[in-house]
Amino acid sequence: MYEKFYNLKQNPFSLTPDPEFVCMTEQHREALSGLIYSVCTRPGLTLLVGEVGTGKTTLLYTLLGFLEKKQYRSAFCCNPLLSSGEFYDYLLSTLQVPCASSLKSQQLIALKESLLRNHAAGKASVLIVDEAQKLSVELLEEIRLLTNLETPRQKLLQIIMAGQPEVAGMLNRPELRQLKQRINYYCRLEPLTLEEVAEYVQHRLGRAGLLNQNLFSRVVVEAIHGYTKGIPRLVNTLCDNALQNAFAIQSPNVTASIIQEAACDLDLLPVPLEEEYDPAQRKGPAPLPETLRRSRNLAAAPAVIVPNFTRESESLVRTRALGSELKQPARIPLENYAARQKSLGFLAGLLDLWR
């Protein structure tokens, strides 16, 4: 509803994993490079690990876009609760492997013949399994056995599993030690830093058609980071709700109080404050992060240190005088931003470079 009011062509903070909106921070570029490299070199098994909402699925859809452009065979399984029989049925159907038999032996023969044809044509075959932390031991063992489909020199099926950090604990179980030994690459995604949140918000607004950067000031971005702990999915949810609230009162930009109200509606807690906060006893809106609380008295706080921001050094979170900071939009150097986004084109070239 607010897109027209803010001159946006589409919703900038949708929760769908749209590769068009992927923001190539340094860690996302490294993770995607690792995934593409594994497809090109085909070692057998790669694991992508990240907390809930850090952008794993979006990254996987970005990879799928590259694979489709190269006409590689790929299967994307996002339901980890399938039985063994259902999993093979889905795999063969998605990889377009013809097999009239329901016997696993015949399905494996048909699958290997199809993978060999793809290999002879120079086309990679890729299986991507999301939500790996919910896979049963039985299905994990089936995935391990699929890595046995190989030639003397190369694996026929490259498998990429993506899951939350607890998947690493699962792989330490004795019965899964053979699967763990077959993982050649580990790719990781962490919550965004404060500067990465500023870049992320700017990127999504730009992709949605916003020509200026005056919607979110630096202090507002700090509040967003404080409430979301740098989790991209929460950043999307908070920004979307804040824009709805800003539109309701016809505000030309998103203010600190609007972010606070949206965070209260979503029951998001800020970074730890000096006093203990008990949501069960909450009366009124959630407390503001330290930066915003001090901004109420600018004269008394010429400089502010935002406490406990994850992965941020003190030099990064120390802001300038709030009297001027409140008027400045959240920006990053344009040359750095452009260089990072160009990495998408660079990664696309990797498929040709490493064939």
C-alpha positions as CSV (number, residue, x, y, z in Angstrom):
1,M,0.0,0.0,0.0
2,Y,2.8,2.4,0.7
3,E,4.8,1.8,-2.5
4,K,3.1,4.6,-4.5
5,F,3.4,7.1,-1.6
6,Y,7.2,6.6,-1.4
7,N,7.7,6.3,-5.2
8,L,8.6,2.7,-5.0
9,K,8.0,0.3,-7.9
10,Q,7.5,-2.7,-5.7
11,N,7.7,-3.9,-2.1
12,P,11.4,-3.5,-1.1
13,F,11.1,-5.7,2.0
14,S,9.2,-8.8,0.8
15,L,9.9,-12.0,2.7
16,T,10.1,-14.1,-0.5
17,P,13.6,-15.2,-1.5
18,D,13.8,-13.1,-4.6
19,P,17.4,-13.3,-6.1
20,E,16.8,-9.9,-7.7
21,F,17.1,-8.4,-4.2
22,V,20.1,-10.3,-3.0
23,C,22.6,-7.9,-1.4
24,M,26.1,-9.1,-2.1
25,T,27.9,-8.3,1.2
26,E,31.4,-9.6,1.6
27,Q,30.2,-12.8,3.4
28,H,27.4,-13.4,0.9
29,R,29.8,-13.1,-2.0
30,E,32.2,-15.5,-0.3
31,A,29.4,-18.0,0.4
32,L,28.0,-17.8,-3.2
33,S,31.6,-18.2,-4.6
34,G,32.0,-21.4,-2.5
35,L,28.7,-22.8,-3.8
36,I,29.5,-22.0,-7.4
37,Y,33.0,-23.4,-7.0
38,S,31.6,-26.6,-5.7
39,V,29.3,-26.9,-8.7
40,C,32.2,-26.4,-11.0
41,T,34.6,-28.8,-9.3
42,R,32.0,-31.3,-8.1
43,P,33.7,-32.7,-5.0
44,G,30.4,-34.3,-4.0
45,L,29.0,-32.6,-0.9
46,T,28.9,-28.9,0.3
47,L,27.3,-27.6,3.4
48,L,25.8,-24.0,3.8
49,V,25.2,-23.1,7.4
50,G,23.5,-20.0,8.8
51,E,21.1,-18.9,11.5
52,V,17.4,-18.6,10.9
53,G,16.7,-15.7,8.5
54,T,20.3,-15.0,7.4
55,G,19.5,-15.5,3.7
56,K,20.4,-19.1,3.0
57,T,17.3,-19.8,0.8
58,T,17.8,-16.5,-1.1
59,L,21.4,-17.4,-1.8
60,L,20.3,-20.9,-3.0
61,Y,17.7,-19.4,-5.4
62,T,20.5,-17.1,-6.7
63,L,22.6,-20.2,-7.4
64,L,19.6,-21.9,-9.1
65,G,19.4,-18.8,-11.4
66,F,22.9,-19.3,-12.5
67,L,22.4,-23.1,-13.1
68,E,19.3,-22.5,-15.2
69,K,21.2,-20.0,-17.4
70,K,23.8,-22.6,-18.0
71,Q,21.1,-25.3,-18.6
72,Y,22.5,-27.5,-15.8
73,R,20.2,-30.1,-14.3
74,S,19.2,-29.2,-10.8
75,A,16.8,-30.3,-8.1
76,F,15.8,-28.2,-5.2
77,C,14.2,-30.1,-2.2
78,C,12.8,-27.8,0.4
79,N,10.8,-30.4,2.3
80,P,13.0,-32.4,4.6
81,L,10.2,-34.6,5.9
82,L,9.9,-36.8,2.9
83,S,10.2,-40.5,3.2
84,S,13.0,-42.3,1.4
85,G,10.6,-43.4,-1.4
86,E,9.1,-40.0,-1.8
87,F,12.6,-38.4,-1.9
88,Y,13.7,-40.6,-4.8
89,D,10.4,-40.0,-6.6
90,Y,10.9,-36.2,-6.2
91,L,14.6,-36.4,-7.2
92,L,13.9,-38.3,-10.5
93,S,10.9,-36.2,-11.4
94,T,12.8,-32.9,-10.8
95,L,15.9,-34.0,-12.7
96,Q,13.6,-35.3,-15.5
97,V,14.9,-38.9,-15.3
98,P,12.4,-41.3,-17.0
99,C,11.8,-44.4,-14.9
100,A,8.6,-46.4,-15.0
101,S,9.6,-48.7,-12.1
102,S,9.0,-47.9,-8.4
103,L,11.9,-50.2,-7.4
104,K,14.8,-48.3,-5.9
105,S,17.3,-50.4,-7.8
106,Q,15.8,-49.5,-11.1
107,Q,15.5,-45.9,-10.1
108,L,19.2,-45.8,-9.2
109,I,20.1,-47.3,-12.6
110,A,18.0,-44.8,-14.5
111,L,19.4,-41.9,-12.4
112,K,23.1,-42.9,-13.0
113,E,22.5,-43.3,-16.7
114,S,20.9,-39.8,-16.8
115,L,23.8,-38.3,-14.8
116,L,26.3,-40.0,-17.1
117,R,24.6,-38.4,-20.1
118,N,24.8,-35.0,-18.5
119,H,28.4,-35.5,-17.6
120,A,29.3,-36.5,-21.2
121,A,27.6,-33.3,-22.4
122,G,29.6,-31.2,-19.9
123,K,26.6,-30.3,-17.8
124,A,26.7,-30.5,-14.0
125,S,23.8,-32.2,-12.1
126,V,23.1,-30.6,-8.8
127,L,20.9,-31.6,-5.8
128,I,20.1,-28.8,-3.3
129,V,18.5,-29.7,0.0
130,D,17.2,-27.0,2.2
131,E,16.3,-27.2,5.9
132,A,18.9,-29.9,6.4
133,Q,18.7,-29.7,10.2
134,K,15.3,-31.4,10.0
135,L,16.4,-34.3,7.8
136,S,16.1,-37.8,9.4
137,V,19.1,-40.0,9.8
138,E,17.6,-42.4,7.2
139,L,17.4,-39.6,4.6
140,L,20.8,-38.3,5.4
141,E,22.2,-41.8,4.8
142,E,20.4,-41.8,1.4
143,I,22.0,-38.5,0.5
144,R,25.4,-39.9,1.5
145,L,24.9,-43.0,-0.7
146,L,24.1,-40.6,-3.7
147,T,27.7,-39.3,-3.5
148,N,28.7,-42.8,-4.6
149,L,27.4,-42.1,-8.0
150,E,30.7,-41.2,-9.7
151,T,33.3,-41.8,-12.4
152,P,36.9,-42.6,-11.5
153,R,37.7,-38.9,-11.7
154,Q,34.6,-37.0,-10.7
155,K,31.3,-37.1,-8.9
156,L,28.2,-37.3,-11.1
157,L,25.9,-35.5,-8.6
158,Q,27.0,-32.4,-6.7
159,I,24.9,-32.1,-3.5
160,I,24.5,-28.9,-1.5
161,M,22.8,-29.0,1.9
162,A,21.7,-25.9,3.7
163,G,20.7,-25.7,7.3
164,Q,20.8,-24.0,10.6
165,P,23.8,-24.3,12.9
166,E,22.4,-27.3,14.7
167,V,23.0,-29.3,11.6
168,A,26.7,-29.3,12.6
169,G,25.8,-31.0,15.9
170,M,23.8,-33.6,14.0
171,L,26.8,-34.5,11.9
172,N,28.9,-35.2,15.0
173,R,26.7,-38.2,15.8
174,P,28.6,-41.5,15.4
175,E,26.1,-42.9,12.9
176,L,26.7,-39.9,10.6
177,R,30.5,-39.8,10.7
178,Q,30.8,-41.1,7.2
179,L,28.5,-38.3,5.8
180,K,30.5,-35.7,7.7
181,Q,33.8,-37.0,6.2
182,R,32.4,-36.4,2.7
183,I,31.7,-32.7,3.2
184,N,34.4,-30.9,1.2
185,Y,33.3,-27.3,1.6
186,Y,31.6,-25.4,4.4
187,C,30.0,-22.1,3.6
188,R,28.7,-19.9,6.4
189,L,26.3,-16.9,6.8
190,E,26.4,-14.7,9.9
191,P,24.0,-11.9,11.0
192,L,24.7,-8.6,9.3
193,T,27.0,-6.1,10.9
194,L,25.7,-2.5,11.4
195,E,27.4,-1.3,8.2
196,E,26.0,-4.3,6.3
197,V,22.5,-3.5,7.6
198,A,22.9,0.0,6.2
199,E,24.1,-1.4,2.9
200,Y,21.3,-4.0,2.9
201,V,18.5,-1.5,3.5
202,Q,19.9,0.9,0.8
203,H,20.2,-1.9,-1.7
204,R,16.7,-3.2,-1.3
205,L,15.2,0.3,-1.5
206,G,17.3,1.0,-4.6
207,R,16.2,-2.3,-6.3
208,A,12.6,-1.3,-5.5
209,G,13.1,2.0,-7.4
210,L,13.9,4.6,-4.7
211,L,16.1,7.3,-6.2
212,N,17.0,9.0,-3.0
213,Q,18.2,7.7,0.4
214,N,16.2,9.9,2.8
215,L,13.8,7.3,4.1
216,F,16.1,5.9,6.8
217,S,18.6,8.0,8.7
218,R,21.7,6.6,10.2
219,V,20.3,6.6,13.7
220,V,17.2,4.7,12.4
221,V,19.4,2.1,10.8
222,E,21.2,1.7,14.1
223,A,17.8,1.1,15.7
224,I,16.9,-1.5,13.0
225,H,20.2,-3.3,13.7
226,G,19.6,-3.2,17.4
227,Y,16.1,-4.6,17.3
228,T,16.9,-7.3,14.6
229,K,20.4,-8.3,15.7
230,G,21.3,-8.1,12.0
231,I,19.0,-11.0,10.9
232,P,18.0,-10.0,7.3
233,R,14.5,-11.6,7.6
234,L,13.8,-9.5,10.7
235,V,15.2,-6.5,9.0
236,N,12.7,-7.0,6.2
237,T,9.8,-7.5,8.6
238,L,10.6,-4.5,10.8
239,C,11.2,-2.2,7.8
240,D,8.0,-3.3,6.1
241,N,6.0,-2.7,9.2
242,A,7.7,0.7,9.8
243,L,6.9,1.8,6.3
244,Q,3.3,0.8,6.8
245,N,3.1,2.9,10.0
246,A,4.9,5.8,8.4
247,F,2.5,5.7,5.5
248,A,-0.5,5.6,7.9
249,I,0.6,9.0,9.3
250,Q,1.8,10.3,6.0
251,S,5.4,10.8,7.2
252,P,7.9,11.5,4.5
253,N,10.5,9.3,6.2
254,V,10.8,6.6,8.9
255,T,11.6,8.1,12.3
256,A,13.1,6.5,15.4
257,S,9.7,6.5,17.1
258,I,8.1,4.7,14.1
259,I,10.8,2.0,14.3
260,Q,10.1,1.7,18.1
261,E,6.4,1.3,17.5
262,A,6.9,-1.3,14.8
263,A,9.3,-3.2,17.0
264,C,6.8,-3.2,19.8
265,D,4.1,-4.6,17.5
266,L,6.5,-7.4,16.4
267,D,7.6,-8.0,20.0
268,L,11.3,-7.4,19.0
269,L,13.7,-6.7,21.9
270,P,16.5,-4.2,21.4
271,V,20.1,-4.9,22.2
272,P,20.6,-5.3,26.0
273,L,20.2,-2.1,27.9
274,E,21.5,-1.0,31.3
275,E,18.3,-2.0,33.0
276,E,16.7,-5.4,32.7
277,Y,13.7,-5.6,30.4
278,D,10.9,-8.0,31.1
279,P,8.4,-8.2,28.1
280,A,5.8,-9.8,30.4
281,Q,5.7,-6.6,32.5
282,R,5.8,-4.3,29.5
283,K,3.6,-1.3,29.6
284,G,3.7,0.8,26.5
285,P,6.2,0.5,23.7
286,A,9.5,-1.4,23.9
287,P,12.4,0.6,25.2
288,L,14.6,2.3,22.6
289,P,18.2,1.2,22.0
290,E,20.7,3.3,23.8
291,T,21.5,5.4,20.8
292,L,17.9,6.6,20.4
293,R,17.3,7.0,24.1
294,R,20.2,9.4,24.4
295,S,19.1,11.3,21.2
296,R,16.3,12.8,23.3
297,N,18.9,15.0,25.0
298,L,21.3,16.0,22.2
299,A,23.2,18.5,24.3
300,A,24.0,16.0,27.0
301,A,25.3,13.4,24.5
302,P,27.7,14.8,21.9
303,A,28.8,11.3,21.0
304,V,27.2,8.0,21.4
305,I,28.5,4.4,21.7
306,V,26.0,1.8,20.7
307,P,26.5,-1.2,23.2
308,N,26.8,-4.8,22.3
309,F,26.4,-4.7,18.6
310,T,27.4,-8.2,17.3
311,R,30.7,-8.4,15.4
312,E,31.2,-4.6,15.5
313,S,34.4,-3.0,16.9
314,E,34.0,0.1,19.1
315,S,35.3,2.3,16.3
316,L,32.5,1.3,14.0
317,V,29.7,1.9,16.4
318,R,30.9,5.2,17.8
319,T,28.8,7.8,16.0
320,R,29.2,11.5,15.4
321,A,27.3,14.2,17.3
322,L,23.6,13.2,17.1
323,G,22.5,16.7,16.3
324,S,23.9,16.3,12.8
325,E,23.6,12.5,12.6
326,L,19.8,12.6,12.8
327,K,19.6,14.6,9.6
328,Q,21.9,12.4,7.6
329,P,20.7,9.4,5.6
330,A,22.2,6.0,6.0
331,R,24.8,5.8,3.2
332,I,27.9,3.8,2.3
333,P,30.6,4.8,-0.2
334,L,29.1,4.4,-3.6
335,E,32.3,2.9,-5.1
336,N,32.3,0.1,-2.5
337,Y,28.6,-0.6,-3.0
338,A,29.0,-0.7,-6.8
339,A,32.0,-3.0,-6.6
340,R,30.2,-5.5,-4.4
341,Q,27.1,-5.6,-6.6
342,K,29.3,-6.2,-9.6
343,S,30.5,-9.4,-8.0
344,L,27.2,-11.0,-9.2
345,G,28.5,-10.6,-12.8
346,F,31.9,-11.9,-11.7
347,L,30.4,-15.0,-10.1
348,A,28.4,-15.7,-13.3
349,G,31.7,-15.8,-15.1
350,L,33.0,-18.4,-12.8
351,L,30.8,-21.1,-14.4
352,D,32.6,-20.5,-17.7
353,L,36.0,-20.1,-16.1
354,W,35.9,-23.4,-14.1
355,R,34.1,-25.7,-16.5
